[in-house]
């Protein structure tokens, strides 16, 4: 509900009358429009990236 009303700026009636498919497609569309995650950004860090993160943040 927080995502639908707060994030997507839907009215409560729109949120409650949407199907799960409509809701998740709206989230995906919103994320795409905002430059959402790509396959690269969701991939696990490489060994070198992990080493750099550990060196920087412990």
HELIX and SHEET records of a PDB file:
HELIX    1   1 UNK A    2  UNK A    7  3                                   6    
HELIX    2   2 UNK A   12  UNK A   17  1                                   6    
HELIX    3   3 UNK A   20  UNK A   33  1                                  14    
HELIX    4   4 UNK A   39  UNK A   42  1                                   4    
HELIX    5   5 UNK A   47  UNK A   57  1                                  11    
END                                                                             
